[in-house]
């Protein structure tokens, strides 16, 4: 069965610190997709990234970067020079290639960035 | 500024009543997703549509839930009869993609309370 683990329940950092959110997944599929979502205190959901299992290149988008390590089944998310606006719950998710029945979310990591 | 809209934003109903939640995807998007978020279960993907056809709704309780897209500008999620355990925030998201999941844009959510 597919599973996503986000071992860090809550993280607090001071503004401008770098922070890495861990995501470890389990799947028997050779083809799958990994996702990150952000949920700020306002409650809306924001889609951040989708990565397929064939693309192990790391991705950078502004202050955000993602490190996909297939060998360790991890898809970690790093925020560089964190800001107060980054305070949110971040969810990692995993899906097989087709079908929503195996779309699995992690429990989320609550990030608090203090001024 | 194109965005996904959802109505109603809040709904309080009594057990046994029918509930219909509506979503207007971004014009031109061909993929629509329904998610549910509860304290106990976290985030779940209930169903998704591409080009108005349900690709997968296996995450949805079949006996009482139904999802449809009567036209390209409207997606509905119906619960009949509703139960207290259906209380949750229901998110709709839309995207533009010919294949699998790509970037998704979320609506503000419908907060459902079933008494």
Interface residues (C-beta under 8 A of the other chain):
Chain A: X33 X35 X37 X43 X44 X45 X46 X47 X50 X91 X93 X95 X97 X98 X99 X100 X101 X103 X105 X107 X108
Chain B: X35 X42 X43 X44 X45 X46 X47 X48 X55 X56 X57 X58 X59 X89 X91 X93 X100 X101 X102 X103 X104 X105 X106 X108 X109
